[in-house]
Amino acid sequence: MRVLINRILAATLLGGVILNTAAPQALATAGNPSPEPGAVLSSQPRELPAGLKQLARAKQIKYATTDVRGNGTFASGMVLTPLRNKKNKTVVWAHGTTGIADKCAPSANDDVFWPEARVAISSLLERGWTVAAPDYPGLGTPGPHPYLIGNSEGRSIIDSVRAARNLDDDLSRQYAVDGHSQGGQGTLFANQLAGAYDKELQLRGTVSIAPTSQTRVLAEAIPNTAGQGFMAMALYGLNAVEPSFKPEAVLTKAALDKGDVLKKGCLNEVLAAYAPPLKLLKNDKLPEAWVAKLAEYVDPAQTPLAAPAFVVQGTDDEIVPVALTDILVEQLKGAKVRYDKLPGRDHDQAVVDSTNRVAAWLDQRFED
């Protein structure tokens, strides 16, 4: 189980980024246009861990998606097909932080296929839904991972549904998304993108469990706390989409010297490497211009939701504090939003203890 972050506002930023600042590998070459988003570029059987192998067969895939500027790029992930009671609807599972190196892609590494993710996916499979589980671009594929860049996550989430349908002609156009932490944030961006980006698909609803938000608060709170590793990853994520931003301009030499762990370690190693007394930022503060740019890319609720949303939050969450999610829910506009608080539940318990209510809510969305 992951390291518990004891400082409430220290570690909300959840996701996974790569230190490699080279441009993502382009899909298109001269005279060879990019594949359509969702096109499956490779597919192979994927053995599932105990608890899931009895419920589904799985394929590990690489598929086409687009970046925040609409250019073609890659993503990897899994498609899990239920062995019983298949209903030909797709639900995406959008994972929380695993790490930033390629080895931290859940589709390829059971060590970062977190226990709470397995429980959530099991619940979806038991309802007969096919589960698409994207890694997000740059995790297990060439190029940097745009860590916490919401429109990157959202596009890869939607395109994982297209990929699942390309593997299974029986799947309908209806889909839903269920996500946790970084994935909860990405799920809200997928909801905001739906209609403009999902086109032939029909989003029925999204579930966001402890979603990342309120970047300005976090940018102020995180320096000199146990959550510094999350901020380091977020800054490299910003660099992935804003080349004019240079991490070396704001990070201390001590922080820059830890870059190797971002390439080779997963979540726990990153948190340990960047923990105090390491000094993360020059002057202990991120310049306002970059705080604003980070918030522009990371914060949900900047455009209206296209489909109903269900937000779940544990009141004892020390990673995503309930006060931040309270603010987020007030900011969400557009489609109807349900908000359930789970008394006494922490970050991961909120996933496990909400599986039945999440599945029932999704079932109702598919029936509407």
BELFENUR-V830381 format. One record per residue. RES is the residue in one letter. SS is DSSP state (a for helix, b for strand, c for the rest). Layout:
BEGIN
res->RES ss->SS
res->RES ss->SS
END
This chain:
BEGIN
res->M ss->c
res->R ss->c
res->V ss->c
res->L ss->c
res->I ss->c
res->N ss->c
res->R ss->c
res->I ss->c
res->L ss->c
res->A ss->c
res->A ss->c
res->T ss->c
res->L ss->c
res->L ss->c
res->G ss->c
res->G ss->c
res->V ss->c
res->I ss->c
res->L ss->c
res->N ss->c
res->T ss->c
res->A ss->c
res->A ss->c
res->P ss->c
res->Q ss->c
res->A ss->c
res->L ss->c
res->A ss->c
res->T ss->b
res->A ss->c
res->G ss->c
res->N ss->b
res->P ss->c
res->S ss->c
res->P ss->c
res->E ss->c
res->P ss->c
res->G ss->c
res->A ss->c
res->V ss->b
res->L ss->b
res->S ss->b
res->S ss->b
res->Q ss->b
res->P ss->b
res->R ss->c
res->E ss->c
res->L ss->c
res->P ss->c
res->A ss->c
res->G ss->c
res->L ss->c
res->K ss->c
res->Q ss->c
res->L ss->c
res->A ss->b
res->R ss->b
res->A ss->b
res->K ss->b
res->Q ss->b
res->I ss->b
res->K ss->b
res->Y ss->b
res->A ss->b
res->T ss->b
res->T ss->b
res->D ss->c
res->V ss->c
res->R ss->c
res->G ss->c
res->N ss->c
res->G ss->b
res->T ss->b
res->F ss->b
res->A ss->b
res->S ss->b
res->G ss->b
res->M ss->b
res->V ss->b
res->L ss->b
res->T ss->b
res->P ss->b
res->L ss->c
res->R ss->c
res->N ss->c
res->K ss->c
res->K ss->c
res->N ss->c
res->K ss->c
res->T ss->b
res->V ss->b
res->V ss->b
res->W ss->b
res->A ss->b
res->H ss->c
res->G ss->c
res->T ss->c
res->T ss->c
res->G ss->b
res->I ss->c
res->A ss->c
res->D ss->a
res->K ss->a
res->C ss->a
res->A ss->c
res->P ss->c
res->S ss->c
res->A ss->c
res->N ss->c
res->D ss->a
res->D ss->a
res->V ss->a
res->F ss->c
res->W ss->c
res->P ss->a
res->E ss->a
res->A ss->a
res->R ss->a
res->V ss->a
res->A ss->a
res->I ss->a
res->S ss->a
res->S ss->a
res->L ss->a
res->L ss->a
res->E ss->a
res->R ss->c
res->G ss->c
res->W ss->c
res->T ss->b
res->V ss->b
res->A ss->b
res->A ss->b
res->P ss->b
res->D ss->c
res->Y ss->c
res->P ss->c
res->G ss->c
res->L ss->c
res->G ss->c
res->T ss->c
res->P ss->c
res->G ss->c
res->P ss->c
res->H ss->c
res->P ss->c
res->Y ss->c
res->L ss->c
res->I ss->c
res->G ss->a
res->N ss->a
res->S ss->a
res->E ss->a
res->G ss->a
res->R ss->a
res->S ss->a
res->I ss->a
res->I ss->a
res->D ss->a
res->S ss->a
res->V ss->a
res->R ss->a
res->A ss->a
res->A ss->a
res->R ss->a
res->N ss->a
res->L ss->a
res->D ss->c
res->D ss->c
res->D ss->c
res->L ss->c
res->S ss->c
res->R ss->c
res->Q ss->b
res->Y ss->b
res->A ss->b
res->V ss->b
res->D ss->b
res->G ss->b
res->H ss->b
res->S ss->c
res->Q ss->a
res->G ss->a
res->G ss->a
res->Q ss->a
res->G ss->a
res->T ss->a
res->L ss->a
res->F ss->a
res->A ss->a
res->N ss->a
res->Q ss->a
res->L ss->a
res->A ss->c
res->G ss->c
res->A ss->c
res->Y ss->c
res->D ss->c
res->K ss->c
res->E ss->c
res->L ss->c
res->Q ss->b
res->L ss->b
res->R ss->b
res->G ss->b
res->T ss->b
res->V ss->b
res->S ss->b
res->I ss->b
res->A ss->c
res->P ss->c
res->T ss->c
res->S ss->c
res->Q ss->c
res->T ss->a
res->R ss->a
res->V ss->a
res->L ss->a
res->A ss->a
res->E ss->a
res->A ss->a
res->I ss->c
res->P ss->c
res->N ss->c
res->T ss->c
res->A ss->c
res->G ss->c
res->Q ss->a
res->G ss->a
res->F ss->a
res->M ss->a
res->A ss->a
res->M ss->a
res->A ss->a
res->L ss->a
res->Y ss->a
res->G ss->a
res->L ss->a
res->N ss->a
res->A ss->a
res->V ss->a
res->E ss->c
res->P ss->c
res->S ss->c
res->F ss->c
res->K ss->c
res->P ss->a
res->E ss->a
res->A ss->a
res->V ss->c
res->L ss->b
res->T ss->c
res->K ss->a
res->A ss->a
res->A ss->a
res->L ss->a
res->D ss->c
res->K ss->c
res->G ss->a
res->D ss->a
res->V ss->a
res->L ss->a
res->K ss->a
res->K ss->a
res->G ss->c
res->C ss->b
res->L ss->a
res->N ss->a
res->E ss->a
res->V ss->a
res->L ss->a
res->A ss->a
res->A ss->a
res->Y ss->a
res->A ss->c
res->P ss->c
res->P ss->c
res->L ss->c
res->K ss->c
res->L ss->c
res->L ss->b
res->K ss->a
res->N ss->a
res->D ss->a
res->K ss->c
res->L ss->c
res->P ss->c
res->E ss->a
res->A ss->a
res->W ss->a
res->V ss->a
res->A ss->a
res->K ss->a
res->L ss->a
res->A ss->a
res->E ss->a
res->Y ss->a
res->V ss->a
res->D ss->c
res->P ss->c
res->A ss->c
res->Q ss->c
res->T ss->c
res->P ss->c
res->L ss->b
res->A ss->c
res->A ss->c
res->P ss->c
res->A ss->b
res->F ss->b
res->V ss->b
res->V ss->b
res->Q ss->b
res->G ss->b
res->T ss->c
res->D ss->c
res->D ss->c
res->E ss->c
res->I ss->c
res->V ss->c
res->P ss->c
res->V ss->a
res->A ss->a
res->L ss->a
res->T ss->a
res->D ss->a
res->I ss->a
res->L ss->a
res->V ss->a
res->E ss->a
res->Q ss->a
res->L ss->c
res->K ss->c
res->G ss->b
res->A ss->c
res->K ss->c
res->V ss->b
res->R ss->b
res->Y ss->b
res->D ss->b
res->K ss->b
res->L ss->b
res->P ss->c
res->G ss->c
res->R ss->c
res->D ss->c
res->H ss->c
res->D ss->c
res->Q ss->a
res->A ss->a
res->V ss->a
res->V ss->a
res->D ss->a
res->S ss->c
res->T ss->a
res->N ss->a
res->R ss->a
res->V ss->a
res->A ss->a
res->A ss->a
res->W ss->a
res->L ss->a
res->D ss->a
res->Q ss->a
res->R ss->a
res->F ss->a
res->E ss->a
res->D ss->c
END
